[in-house]
Amino acid sequence: MIDRRAVRRASARAAGGYAAAAVLAREVQARMLERLQYIKLAPARILDAGGGVGAGAADLAGIYSEAHVLGLDFAFPMLQAARSRDPWLRRILKRSHVDFLCADFAAVPLPAASVDLVWSNLALHCAGDPQPALKELYRVLKVGGLLMFSCYGPDTLKELGSAFAANDAAAHVHGFIDMHDLGDMLSACGYAEPVMDMELITLTYADVDALLSDLRATGQVNALAGRRRGLTGRGVFSAMRAAYEKFRCEGRLPASFEIVYGHAWKPQQRVTDEGHAIVRLDLPRAKRT
């Protein structure tokens, strides 16, 4: 399980941070936007779930100029940084179509069936158990609405995890959920036509300390509830640095990030939450011959 308070603290410290991992988030977002352009959609309201400093909300507002975009994050300093992205003139003239909500995406403060597009870039893995979050996002989607997301997969930071595990039994790297399990969760929550795929993106660093500094700068720290609560000794870090060296290639140390992409639709409901079939009486009746 993930310690949500630790995630909140790390996210707050990272508000406005700039590092290679932040560039990775922007690159993944760009690749998601490329996928989105092939989907016919004219959303009136968009929810950017776990939107951090608002990069996704800003891009979506630019693409769908008539839509009302809501940027949601549970770290308030992130939202403060996001608001600073909105040009002051647009705010004064009240022409901005972007608003921000401080909330958890497993408890969205919006009515049911009120959003046409839910967008979430590299945030879903912070939920610990993504299924309640997926169910809540399903609730706020309108029938025919689209969920599109990206998150980390199990091969993320595999080199760092291996280097720590070589000499220390404590957990230092999160275990991320496989894309097939996420697809099963989508189906279990009622989504239709789920599409899942993944790719591996590798960043390289001069040394391990540069990688660790990068992760801290973007709030990506060990937030596992079962993590070691005391200080990790110098011996553990020295052993980890030595073990990581076996991955060095062409003078650089690699750090793998498995990026899982998914999208799915909210279909017309056919059964109640209790499992009873829904019979619609408003459909046109077939003519008798």
GUVEXSE-579591 format. One record per atom (N, C-alpha, C): atom name; x, y, z. Coordinates in steps of 0.1 Angstrom, whole numbers, plus 5000, padded with zeros to 4 digits. Layout:
BEGIN
[loza CA [X Y Z]] ...
This chain:
BEGIN
[loza N [5008 4988 5000]] [loza CA [5000 5000 5000]] [loza C [5009 5013 5000]] [loza N [5003 5023 4995]] [loza CA [5010 5036 4994]] [loza C [5005 5045 5005]] [loza N [5015 5052 5012]] [loza CA [5012 5062 5022]] [loza C [5008 5075 5015]] [loza N [4995 5078 5016]] [loza CA [4990 5090 5008]] [loza C [4996 5103 5014]] [loza N [4998 5103 5027]] [loza CA [5004 5116 5032]] [loza C [5018 5118 5027]] [loza N [5025 5107 5025]] [loza CA [5039 5108 5020]] [loza C [5038 5113 5005]] [loza N [5029 5108 4998]] [loza CA [5027 5113 4984]] [loza C [5024 5128 4984]] [loza N [5015 5132 4993]] [loza CA [5011 5146 4993]] [loza C [5023 5155 4996]] [loza N [5031 5151 5006]] [loza CA [5042 5159 5010]] [loza C [5052 5160 4999]] [loza N [5055 5148 4992]] [loza CA [5064 5148 4981]] [loza C [5059 5157 4969]] [loza N [5046 5156 4967]] [loza CA [5040 5164 4956]] [loza C [5041 5178 4959]] [loza N [5039 5182 4971]] [loza CA [5039 5196 4975]] [loza C [5053 5201 4973]] [loza N [5064 5194 4977]] [loza CA [5077 5198 4976]] [loza C [5081 5200 4961]] [loza N [5075 5192 4953]] [loza CA [5079 5191 4939]] [loza C [5072 5202 4930]] [loza N [5062 5209 4936]] [loza CA [5054 5219 4928]] [loza C [5064 5229 4922]] [loza N [5063 5230 4909]] [loza CA [5071 5239 4901]] [loza C [5085 5233 4898]] [loza N [5088 5221 4902]] [loza CA [5101 5215 4900]] [loza C [5104 5213 4886]] [loza N [5117 5213 4882]] [loza CA [5121 5211 4868]] [loza C [5132 5201 4868]] [loza N [5130 5189 4861]] [loza CA [5140 5179 4861]] [loza C [5137 5170 4849]] [loza N [5146 5161 4846]] [loza CA [5144 5152 4834]] [loza C [5131 5144 4836]] [loza N [5128 5140 4848]] [loza CA [5116 5133 4850]] [loza C [5103 5141 4847]] [loza N [5104 5154 4849]] [loza CA [5093 5163 4845]] [loza C [5092 5164 4830]] [loza N [5104 5164 4823]] [loza CA [5104 5164 4809]] [loza C [5097 5151 4804]] [loza N [5100 5140 4811]] [loza CA [5093 5128 4807]] [loza C [5078 5129 4808]] [loza N [5073 5135 4818]] [loza CA [5058 5137 4819]] [loza C [5053 5145 4808]] [loza N [5060 5155 4804]] [loza CA [5055 5163 4792]] [loza C [5056 5155 4779]] [loza N [5066 5147 4778]] [loza CA [5067 5138 4766]] [loza C [5056 5128 4765]] [loza N [5053 5122 4776]] [loza CA [5042 5112 4777]] [loza C [5029 5119 4774]] [loza N [5027 5131 4779]] [loza CA [5015 5139 4776]] [loza C [5014 5142 4761]] [loza N [5025 5146 4755]] [loza CA [5025 5148 4741]] [loza C [5020 5136 4733]] [loza N [5025 5124 4737]] [loza CA [5022 5112 4730]] [loza C [5007 5108 4732]] [loza N [5002 5112 4744]] [loza CA [4987 5110 4747]] [loza C [4979 5119 4738]] [loza N [4983 5131 4736]] [loza CA [4976 5141 4728]] [loza C [4976 5136 4714]] [loza N [4987 5130 4709]] [loza CA [4987 5125 4695]] [loza C [4977 5114 4694]] [loza N [4975 5106 4704]] [loza CA [4965 5095 4703]] [loza C [4951 5101 4703]] [loza N [4949 5112 4711]] [loza CA [4936 5118 4712]] [loza C [4931 5124 4699]] [loza N [4940 5128 4691]] [loza CA [4936 5135 4678]] [loza C [4929 5126 4669]] [loza N [4931 5112 4671]] [loza CA [4924 5103 4662]] [loza C [4910 5099 4667]] [loza N [4907 5104 4678]] [loza CA [4894 5101 4684]] [loza C [4884 5112 4682]] [loza N [4873 5110 4676]] [loza CA [4863 5120 4674]] [loza C [4856 5123 4687]] [loza N [4858 5136 4692]] [loza CA [4852 5140 4705]] [loza C [4851 5155 4705]] [loza N [4840 5159 4711]] [loza CA [4837 5174 4713]] [loza C [4833 5176 4727]] [loza N [4842 5175 4737]] [loza CA [4837 5175 4751]] [loza C [4833 5190 4755]] [loza N [4823 5190 4763]] [loza CA [4819 5203 4769]] [loza C [4826 5205 4782]] [loza N [4829 5194 4789]] [loza CA [4836 5195 4802]] [loza C [4846 5184 4803]] [loza N [4858 5188 4807]] [loza CA [4870 5179 4808]] [loza C [4875 5179 4822]] [loza N [4878 5167 4827]] [loza CA [4885 5166 4840]] [loza C [4899 5161 4838]] [loza N [4909 5169 4843]] [loza CA [4923 5164 4843]] [loza C [4926 5159 4857]] [loza N [4925 5146 4858]] [loza CA [4926 5140 4872]] [loza C [4940 5137 4876]] [loza N [4945 5143 4887]] [loza CA [4959 5142 4891]] [loza C [4968 5151 4882]] [loza N [4963 5163 4879]] [loza CA [4970 5171 4869]] [loza C [4982 5178 4873]] [loza N [4985 5178 4886]] [loza CA [4998 5184 4890]] [loza C [4998 5199 4888]] [loza N [5008 5204 4881]] [loza CA [5010 5218 4879]] [loza C [5002 5224 4867]] [loza N [4993 5216 4862]] [loza CA [4983 5221 4852]] [loza C [4988 5221 4838]] [loza N [4998 5214 4834]] [loza CA [5003 5213 4820]] [loza C [4992 5207 4811]] [loza N [4986 5196 4816]] [loza CA [4976 5189 4808]] [loza C [4964 5197 4807]] [loza N [4959 5204 4817]] [loza CA [4947 5212 4817]] [loza C [4949 5223 4807]] [loza N [4961 5229 4807]] [loza CA [4964 5240 4798]] [loza C [4963 5236 4783]] [loza N [4970 5224 4780]] [loza CA [4970 5219 4766]] [loza C [4956 5215 4762]] [loza N [4948 5209 4771]] [loza CA [4934 5205 4767]] [loza C [4926 5217 4765]] [loza N [4927 5228 4773]] [loza CA [4920 5240 4771]] [loza C [4923 5246 4757]] [loza N [4936 5245 4753]] [loza CA [4940 5250 4740]] [loza C [4934 5242 4728]] [loza N [4933 5229 4730]] [loza CA [4928 5221 4719]] [loza C [4912 5222 4718]] [loza N [4906 5221 4730]] [loza CA [4891 5222 4730]] [loza C [4888 5236 4736]] [loza N [4888 5246 4728]] [loza CA [4887 5260 4732]] [loza C [4873 5263 4738]] [loza N [4863 5255 4735]] [loza CA [4849 5258 4740]] [loza C [4846 5250 4752]] [loza N [4856 5241 4756]] [loza CA [4853 5232 4768]] [loza C [4857 5239 4781]] [loza N [4850 5235 4791]] [loza CA [4853 5239 4805]] [loza C [4863 5228 4811]] [loza N [4875 5232 4814]] [loza CA [4885 5222 4819]] [loza C [4886 5223 4834]] [loza N [4886 5212 4841]] [loza CA [4888 5212 4856]] [loza C [4901 5204 4859]] [loza N [4910 5211 4865]] [loza CA [4923 5204 4869]] [loza C [4922 5200 4883]] [loza N [4923 5187 4886]] [loza CA [4921 5182 4899]] [loza C [4934 5176 4904]] [loza N [4938 5179 4917]] [loza CA [4950 5173 4923]] [loza C [4948 5174 4938]] [loza N [4953 5165 4946]] [loza CA [4951 5165 4960]] [loza C [4962 5172 4968]] [loza N [4973 5177 4961]] [loza CA [4983 5185 4967]] [loza C [4980 5200 4964]] [loza N [4977 5208 4974]] [loza CA [4973 5221 4972]] [loza C [4984 5230 4966]] [loza N [4997 5228 4970]] [loza CA [5007 5236 4963]] [loza C [5008 5234 4948]] [loza N [5005 5221 4944]] [loza CA [5005 5218 4930]] [loza C [4995 5227 4923]] [loza N [4983 5229 4929]] [loza CA [4972 5237 4923]] [loza C [4976 5251 4923]] [loza N [4983 5256 4933]] [loza CA [4988 5270 4933]] [loza C [4997 5272 4922]] [loza N [5006 5262 4919]] [loza CA [5015 5264 4908]] [loza C [5008 5263 4895]] [loza N [4997 5255 4894]] [loza CA [4989 5254 4882]] [loza C [4982 5267 4879]] [loza N [4976 5273 4889]] [loza CA [4969 5286 4887]] [loza C [4979 5297 4882]] [loza N [4991 5296 4886]] [loza CA [5001 5306 4881]] [loza C [5004 5305 4867]] [loza N [5000 5293 4861]] [loza CA [5002 5291 4846]] [loza C [4992 5299 4838]] [loza N [4980 5302 4844]] [loza CA [4969 5308 4837]] [loza C [4973 5323 4835]] [loza N [4974 5328 4823]] [loza CA [4978 5342 4821]] [loza C [4969 5352 4829]] [loza N [4975 5362 4835]] [loza CA [4968 5371 4844]] [loza C [4957 5378 4836]] [loza N [4959 5382 4823]] [loza CA [4949 5389 4816]] [loza C [4936 5381 4814]] [loza N [4938 5368 4811]] [loza CA [4926 5360 4809]] [loza C [4918 5359 4822]] [loza N [4925 5358 4833]] [loza CA [4918 5357 4846]] [loza C [4911 5370 4849]] [loza N [4917 5382 4846]] [loza CA [4911 5395 4849]] [loza C [4898 5396 4840]] [loza N [4899 5392 4827]] [loza CA [4888 5393 4818]] [loza C [4878 5382 4819]] [loza N [4881 5373 4829]] [loza CA [4872 5361 4831]] [loza C [4869 5353 4819]] [loza N [4880 5352 4811]] [loza CA [4879 5344 4798]] [loza C [4885 5330 4800]] [loza N [4891 5327 4811]] [loza CA [4897 5314 4813]] [loza C [4887 5303 4814]] [loza N [4889 5292 4808]] [loza CA [4880 5281 4808]] [loza C [4886 5270 4817]] [loza N [4896 5273 4825]] [loza CA [4902 5263 4834]] [loza C [4900 5267 4849]] [loza N [4895 5257 4856]] [loza CA [4893 5259 4871]] [loza C [4900 5247 4877]] [loza N [4903 5248 4890]] [loza CA [4910 5238 4897]] [loza C [4903 5233 4910]] [loza N [4904 5220 4913]] [loza CA [4898 5214 4924]] [loza C [4909 5207 4932]] [loza N [4909 5209 4945]] [loza CA [4918 5202 4954]] [loza C [4910 5190 4960]] [loza N [4913 5178 4955]] [loza CA [4905 5166 4959]] [loza C [4913 5154 4954]] [loza N [4909 5142 4960]] [loza CA [4914 5129 4956]] [loza C [4906 5124 4944]] [loza N [4913 5118 4934]] [loza CA [4905 5113 4923]] [loza C [4897 5100 4926]] [loza N [4898 5095 4938]] [loza CA [4889 5085 4942]] [loza C [4877 5090 4950]] [loza N [4876 5103 4951]] [loza CA [4864 5110 4957]] [loza C [4863 5124 4950]] [loza N [4858 5123 4938]] [loza CA [4857 5136 4930]] [loza C [4845 5144 4934]] [loza N [4846 5156 4937]] [loza CA [4835 5165 4942]] [loza C [4827 5170 4930]] [loza N [4822 5161 4921]] [loza CA [4814 5165 4910]] [loza C [4802 5155 4909]] [loza N [4791 5160 4903]] [loza CA [4779 5151 4902]] [loza C [4782 5140 4892]] [loza N [4774 5130 4893]] [loza CA [4775 5118 4884]] [loza C [4772 5123 4870]] [loza N [4778 5117 4860]] [loza CA [4775 5119 4846]] [loza C [4776 5134 4843]] [loza N [4787 5140 4847]] [loza CA [4789 5155 4845]] [loza C [4801 5158 4836]] [loza N [4809 5148 4832]] [loza CA [4821 5151 4824]] [loza C [4821 5143 4811]] [loza N [4826 5149 4801]] [loza CA [4827 5142 4788]] [loza C [4840 5135 4785]] [loza N [4851 5140 4791]] [loza CA [4864 5134 4789]] [loza C [4872 5135 4803]] [loza N [4876 5123 4807]] [loza CA [4885 5123 4819]] [loza C [4899 5120 4814]] [loza N [4909 5128 4817]] [loza CA [4923 5127 4813]] [loza C [4931 5126 4825]] [loza N [4941 5117 4825]] [loza CA [4950 5115 4836]] [loza C [4964 5110 4831]] [loza N [4973 5119 4833]] [loza CA [4987 5117 4828]] [loza C [4996 5113 4840]] [loza N [5001 5101 4840]] [loza CA [5011 5097 4850]] [loza C [5007 5100 4864]] [loza N [4994 5096 4868]] [loza CA [4989 5099 4881]] [loza C [4982 5087 4887]] [loza N [4977 5078 4879]] [loza CA [4968 5068 4885]] [loza C [4976 5058 4894]] [loza N [4989 5056 4892]] [loza CA [4997 5047 4900]] [loza C [4998 5053 4914]] [loza N [4996 5066 4916]] [loza CA [4996 5072 4930]] [loza C [4984 5068 4939]] [loza N [4974 5062 4933]] [loza CA [4962 5058 4940]] [loza C [4964 5046 4949]] [loza N [4975 5039 4948]] [loza CA [4977 5027 4956]] [loza C [4969 5015 4949]] [loza N [4956 5015 4951]] [loza CA [4947 5006 4945]] [loza C [4939 5015 4934]] [loza N [4942 5013 4921]] [loza CA [4936 5022 4911]] [loza C [4921 5019 4910]] [loza N [4916 5007 4914]] [loza CA [4902 5004 4910]] [loza C [4892 5013 4916]] [loza N [4892 5017 4929]] [loza CA [4883 5027 4934]] [loza C [4883 5040 4926]] [loza N [4895 5044 4922]] [loza CA [4897 5057 4914]] [loza C [4890 5055 4901]] [loza N [4892 5044 4894]] [loza CA [4886 5041 4881]] [loza C [4871 5041 4882]] [loza N [4866 5035 4893]] [loza CA [4852 5034 4895]] [loza C [4846 5048 4897]] [loza N [4853 5057 4905]] [loza CA [4848 5070 4907]] [loza C [4849 5079 4894]] [loza N [4859 5077 4886]] [loza CA [4860 5084 4874]] [loza C [4849 5079 4864]] [loza N [4845 5067 4865]] [loza CA [4834 5061 4857]] [loza C [4821 5068 4861]] [loza N [4820 5071 4874]] [loza CA [4808 5077 4880]] [loza C [4806 5091 4874]] [loza N [4816 5099 4873]] [loza CA [4815 5113 4868]] [loza C [4814 5114 4853]] [loza N [4818 5103 4846]] [loza CA [4817 5104 4831]] [loza C [4802 5103 4827]] [loza N [4799 5110 4816]] [loza CA [4787 5108 4809]] [loza C [4786 5096 4801]] [loza N [4775 5091 4798]] [loza CA [4774 5079 4789]] [loza C [4780 5084 4775]] [loza N [4788 5076 4770]] [loza CA [4795 5080 4758]] [loza C [4808 5088 4760]] [loza N [4811 5090 4773]] [loza CA [4823 5098 4776]] [loza C [4836 5089 4776]] [loza N [4847 5095 4775]] [loza CA [4860 5088 4773]] [loza C [4869 5090 4785]] [loza N [4875 5079 4790]] [loza CA [4886 5080 4799]] [loza C [4899 5077 4792]] [loza N [4909 5086 4793]] [loza CA [4922 5083 4787]] [loza C [4933 5086 4798]] [loza N [4942 5077 4799]] [loza CA [4952 5078 4810]] [loza C [4965 5072 4806]] [loza N [4975 5076 4814]] [loza CA [4988 5069 4813]] [loza C [4993 5067 4828]] [loza N [5001 5057 4830]] [loza CA [5007 5055 4844]] [loza C [5019 5046 4842]] [loza N [5026 5044 4853]] [loza CA [5038 5036 4853]] [loza C [5035 5021 4854]] [loza N [5043 5013 4846]] [loza CA [5041 4999 4847]] [loza C [5052 4993 4855]] [loza N [5052 4979 4857]] [loza CA [5061 4972 4866]] [loza C [5076 4973 4863]] [loza N [5080 4976 4851]] [loza CA [5094 4977 4848]] [loza C [5100 4991 4851]] [loza N [5092 5000 4857]] [loza CA [5096 5013 4860]] [loza C [5107 5013 4871]] [loza N [5119 5019 4868]] [loza CA [5130 5020 4877]] [loza C [5135 5006 4881]] [loza N [5134 4997 4872]] [loza CA [5139 4983 4875]] [loza C [5153 4982 4878]] [loza N [5162 4991 4872]] [loza CA [5176 4991 4876]] [loza C [5178 4995 4890]] [loza N [5171 5006 4894]] [loza CA [5173 5011 4908]] [loza C [5168 5000 4918]] [loza N [5157 4994 4915]] [loza CA [5151 4984 4924]] [loza C [5161 4972 4925]] [loza N [5167 4968 4914]] [loza CA [5176 4957 4914]] [loza C [5189 4960 4922]] [loza N [5194 4973 4920]] [loza CA [5206 4977 4927]] [loza C [5204 4977 4942]] [loza N [5192 4982 4947]] [loza CA [5189 4982 4961]] [loza C [5188 4968 4966]] [loza N [5180 4960 4959]] [loza CA [5177 4946 4963]] [loza C [5190 4937 4964]] [loza N [5200 4941 4958]] [loza CA [5212 4933 4958]] [loza C [5218 4932 4972]] [loza N [5216 4942 4980]] [loza CA [5222 4942 4994]] [loza C [5213 4946 5005]] [loza N [5200 4948 5002]] [loza CA [5190 4953 5012]] [loza C [5177 4947 5009]] [loza N [5171 4942 5019]] [loza CA [5157 4935 5018]] [loza C [5146 4945 5018]] [loza N [5148 4958 5023]] [loza CA [5138 4967 5024]] [loza C [5133 4972 5011]] [loza N [5120 4976 5010]] [loza CA [5115 4980 4997]] [loza C [5119 4995 4995]] [loza N [5124 4998 4983]] [loza CA [5128 5011 4980]] [loza C [5122 5017 4967]] [loza N [5116 5008 4959]] [loza CA [5109 5012 4947]] [loza C [5095 5005 4947]] [loza N [5086 5013 4942]] [loza CA [5072 5008 4942]] [loza C [5070 4997 4932]] [loza N [5060 4988 4935]] [loza CA [5056 4978 4926]] [loza C [5044 4983 4918]] [loza N [5046 4985 4905]] [loza CA [5035 4991 4897]] [loza C [5027 4980 4891]] [loza N [5014 4983 4887]] [loza CA [5004 4973 4883]] [loza C [5006 4971 4868]] [loza N [5005 4958 4864]] [loza CA [5006 4954 4850]] [loza C [4995 4959 4842]] [loza N [4997 4962 4829]] [loza CA [4987 4968 4821]] [loza C [4975 4958 4819]] [loza N [4977 4945 4819]] [loza CA [4966 4936 4817]] [loza C [4957 4936 4829]] [loza N [4963 4938 4841]] [loza CA [4955 4939 4853]] [loza C [4947 4952 4853]] [loza N [4953 4963 4848]] [loza CA [4945 4975 4847]] [loza C [4934 4974 4837]] [loza N [4936 4967 4826]] [loza CA [4925 4964 4816]] [loza C [4914 4956 4823]] [loza N [4917 4946 4831]] [loza CA [4907 4939 4838]] [loza C [4899 4948 4848]] [loza N [4906 4957 4854]] [loza CA [4899 4967 4863]] [loza C [4889 4975 4856]] [loza N [4893 4980 4844]] [loza CA [4884 4988 4836]] [loza C [4871 4980 4833]] [loza N [4873 4968 4829]] [loza CA [4861 4960 4826]] [loza C [4853 4958 4838]] [loza N [4859 4955 4849]] [loza CA [4852 4953 4862]] [loza C [4844 4965 4866]] [loza N [4849 4977 4863]] [loza CA [4842 4989 4867]] [loza C [4831 4993 4857]] [loza N [4830 4986 4846]] [loza CA [4819 4988 4836]] [loza C [4823 4995 4824]] [loza N [4836 4999 4822]] [loza CA [4840 5005 4810]] [loza C [4839 4996 4798]] [loza N [4837 5002 4786]] [loza CA [4836 4994 4774]] [loza C [4847 4997 4765]] [loza N [4851 4987 4757]] [loza CA [4861 4988 4746]] [loza C [4875 4993 4752]] [loza N [4879 4987 4763]] [loza CA [4892 4992 4768]] [loza C [4904 4988 4758]] [loza N [4913 4997 4757]] [loza CA [4925 4995 4748]] [loza C [4937 4999 4757]] [loza N [4946 4989 4758]] [loza CA [4958 4990 4766]] [loza C [4970 4988 4757]] [loza N [4981 4996 4760]] [loza CA [4994 4993 4754]] [loza C [5005 4999 4762]] [loza N [5017 4996 4759]] [loza CA [5028 5002 4768]] [loza C [5040 5004 4759]] [loza N [5050 5012 4764]] [loza CA [5063 5013 4758]] [loza C [5073 5016 4769]] [loza N [5085 5014 4766]] [loza CA [5096 5016 4776]] [loza C [5104 5028 4772]] [loza N [5105 5038 4780]] [loza CA [5113 5050 4778]] [loza C [5125 5050 4788]] [loza N [5137 5052 4783]] [loza CA [5149 5051 4791]] [loza C [5155 5065 4792]] [loza N [5157 5070 4804]] [loza CA [5164 5082 4807]] [loza C [5178 5078 4811]] [loza N [5188 5086 4809]] [loza CA [5202 5083 4813]] [loza C [5208 5094 4821]] [loza N [5216 5090 4831]] [loza CA [5222 5099 4841]] [loza C [5237 5097 4842]] [loza N [5244 5107 4846]] [loza CA [5258 5106 4848]] [loza C [5261 5097 4860]] [loza N [5253 5097 4870]] [loza CA [5255 5089 4882]] [loza C [5242 5087 4889]] [loza N [5242 5078 4899]] [loza CA [5230 5075 4907]] [loza C [5225 5087 4914]] [loza N [5234 5096 4920]] [loza CA [5229 5107 4927]] [loza C [5221 5117 4919]] [loza N [5225 5118 4906]] [loza CA [5217 5126 4897]] [loza C [5203 5121 4895]] [loza N [5202 5108 4894]] [loza CA [5188 5101 4893]] [loza C [5180 5104 4905]] [loza N [5186 5101 4917]] [loza CA [5179 5103 4929]] [loza C [5174 5118 4931]] [loza N [5183 5127 4928]] [loza CA [5180 5141 4929]] [loza C [5168 5145 4919]] [loza N [5168 5139 4908]] [loza CA [5158 5141 4898]] [loza C [5144 5136 4903]] [loza N [5144 5124 4909]] [loza CA [5132 5118 4914]] [loza C [5126 5127 4926]] [loza N [5135 5131 4934]] [loza CA [5131 5140 4946]] [loza C [5125 5153 4940]] [loza N [5131 5159 4930]] [loza CA [5127 5171 4925]] [loza C [5113 5171 4919]] [loza N [5109 5159 4915]] [loza CA [5095 5157 4909]] [loza C [5086 5150 4918]] [loza N [5089 5149 4931]] [loza CA [5080 5143 4941]] [loza C [5079 5128 4940]] [loza N [5088 5121 4932]] [loza CA [5087 5107 4931]] [loza C [5097 5100 4941]] [loza N [5092 5099 4953]] [loza CA [5099 5093 4964]] [loza C [5093 5081 4969]] [loza N [5099 5074 4977]] [loza CA [5094 5061 4983]] [loza C [5083 5065 4993]] [loza N [5070 5062 4989]] [loza CA [5059 5065 4997]] [loza C [5051 5052 5002]] [loza N [5058 5041 5001]] [loza CA [5052 5029 5005]] [loza C [5049 5029 5020]] [loza N [5037 5024 5024]] [loza CA [5034 5024 5038]] [loza C [5044 5016 5046]] [loza N [5049 5005 5040]] [loza CA [5058 4996 5047]] [loza C [5073 4999 5045]] [loza N [5076 5012 5041]] [loza CA [5090 5015 5039]] [loza C [5097 5017 5052]] [loza N [5110 5016 5051]] [loza CA [5118 5018 5064]] [loza C [5116 5032 5069]] [loza N [5113 5033 5082]] [loza CA [5110 5046 5087]] [loza C [5122 5054 5092]] [loza N [5132 5046 5096]] [loza CA [5145 5053 5100]] [loza C [5153 5057 5088]] [loza N [5165 5063 5091]] [loza CA [5174 5067 5080]] [loza C [5180 5055 5073]] [loza N [5181 5055 5060]] [loza CA [5189 5045 5053]] [loza C [5203 5048 5054]] [loza N [5211 5039 5059]] [loza CA [5225 5041 5062]] [loza C [5234 5043 5049]] [loza N [5245 5049 5051]] [loza CA [5254 5052 5040]] [loza C [5259 5039 5034]] [loza N [5260 5028 5042]] [loza CA [5264 5015 5036]] [loza C [5254 5010 5026]] [loza N [5241 5012 5029]] [loza CA [5231 5007 5019]] [loza C [5233 5015 5006]] [loza N [5234 5028 5007]] [loza CA [5235 5036 4995]] [loza C [5248 5033 4987]] [loza N [5259 5031 4995]] [loza CA [5272 5027 4988]] [loza C [5271 5014 4981]] [loza N [5264 5004 4987]] [loza CA [5263 4991 4980]] [loza C [5254 4993 4968]] [loza N [5243 5001 4969]] [loza CA [5234 5003 4958]] [loza C [5241 5010 4946]] [loza N [5249 5020 4949]] [loza CA [5257 5027 4939]] [loza C [5266 5017 4931]] [loza N [5273 5008 4939]] [loza CA [5282 4999 4933]] [loza C [5274 4989 4924]] [loza N [5263 4984 4929]] [loza CA [5255 4975 4921]] [loza C [5249 4981 4909]] [loza N [5246 4994 4909]] [loza CA [5240 5001 4898]] [loza C [5250 5002 4887]] [loza N [5263 5002 4890]] [loza CA [5273 5004 4880]] [loza C [5273 4993 4869]] [loza N [5268 4981 4872]] [loza CA [5268 4970 4862]] [loza C [5259 4974 4850]] [loza N [5250 4984 4852]] [loza CA [5241 4988 4841]] [loza C [5247 4999 4833]] [loza N [5258 5004 4837]] [loza CA [5264 5016 4829]] [loza C [5267 5012 4815]] [loza N [5263 5021 4806]] [loza CA [5265 5018 4791]] [loza C [5269 5031 4785]] [loza N [5279 5031 4777]] [loza CA [5284 5043 4770]] [loza C [5286 5055 4780]] [loza N [5291 5052 4792]] [loza CA [5294 5062 4802]] [loza C [5282 5068 4809]] [loza N [5270 5062 4807]] [loza CA [5258 5067 4814]] [loza C [5250 5056 4821]] [loza N [5243 5059 4831]] [loza CA [5235 5050 4838]] [loza C [5220 5051 4834]] [loza N [5214 5040 4829]] [loza CA [5200 5041 4824]] [loza C [5190 5040 4836]] [loza N [5179 5046 4834]] [loza CA [5167 5045 4843]] [loza C [5155 5042 4834]] [loza N [5149 5030 4835]] [loza CA [5138 5026 4827]] [loza C [5125 5031 4833]] [loza N [5116 5036 4824]] [loza CA [5102 5039 4828]] [loza C [5092 5032 4819]] [loza N [5085 5023 4824]] [loza CA [5075 5016 4816]] [loza C [5062 5024 4816]] [loza N [5058 5029 4805]] [loza CA [5046 5038 4804]] [loza C [5035 5030 4798]] [loza N [5024 5029 4806]] [loza CA [5012 5022 4803]] [loza C [5002 5032 4798]] [loza N [4996 5030 4786]] [loza CA [4985 5038 4781]] [loza C [4972 5031 4781]] [loza N [4961 5038 4784]] [loza CA [4948 5031 4783]] [loza C [4937 5041 4780]] [loza N [4927 5036 4773]] [loza CA [4915 5044 4772]] [loza C [4903 5035 4770]] [loza N [4892 5040 4774]] [loza CA [4879 5032 4774]] [loza C [4867 5042 4775]] [loza N [4856 5037 4772]] [loza CA [4844 5045 4771]] [loza C [4834 5041 4782]] [loza N [4825 5050 4785]] [loza CA [4814 5047 4794]] [loza C [4802 5043 4786]] [loza N [4797 5031 4786]] [loza CA [4786 5027 4778]] [loza C [4772 5030 4785]] [loza N [4762 5028 4777]] [loza CA [4748 5028 4783]] [loza C [4747 5017 4794]] [loza N [4743 5021 4806]] [loza CA [4742 5011 4816]] [loza C [4731 5000 4813]] [loza N [4734 4988 4815]] [loza CA [4725 4977 4812]] [loza C [4720 4970 4824]] [loza N [4727 4971 4835]] [loza CA [4723 4965 4848]] [loza C [4725 4975 4859]] [loza N [4717 4974 4869]] [loza CA [4718 4982 4881]] [loza C [4730 4978 4889]] [loza N [4734 4986 4899]] [loza CA [4745 4983 4908]] [loza C [4743 4970 4915]] [loza N [4730 4966 4917]] [loza CA [4727 4954 4924]] [loza C [4727 4942 4914]] [loza N [4729 4944 4901]] [loza CA [4729 4933 4892]] [loza C [4716 4931 4885]] [loza N [4706 4939 4886]] [loza CA [4693 4937 4880]] [loza C [4694 4943 4866]] [loza N [4687 4936 4856]] [loza CA [4687 4941 4842]] [loza C [4679 4954 4842]] [loza N [4683 4964 4833]] [loza CA [4676 4976 4831]] [loza C [4668 4975 4818]] [loza N [4655 4977 4819]] [loza CA [4647 4976 4807]] [loza C [4642 4990 4804]] [loza N [4647 4996 4792]] [loza CA [4643 5009 4788]] [loza C [4630 5009 4781]] [loza N [4621 5019 4785]] [loza CA [4608 5020 4779]] [loza C [4607 5032 4770]] [loza N [4618 5039 4768]] [loza CA [4617 5051 4760]] [loza C [4622 5049 4746]] [loza N [4626 5036 4743]] [loza CA [4631 5033 4730]] [loza C [4619 5031 4720]] [loza N [4621 5035 4707]] [loza CA [4610 5033 4697]] [loza C [4606 5018 4696]] [loza N [4593 5016 4695]] [loza CA [4588 5002 4694]] [loza C [4589 4998 4679]] [loza N [4592 4985 4677]] [loza CA [4593 4980 4663]] [loza C [4579 4979 4657]] [loza N [4578 4983 4645]] [loza CA [4565 4982 4638]] [loza C [4562 4968 4634]] [loza N [4549 4964 4636]] [loza CA [4544 4951 4633]] [loza C [4541 4950 4618]] [loza N [4544 4939 4612]] [loza CA [4542 4937 4598]] [loza C [4529 4928 4596]] 
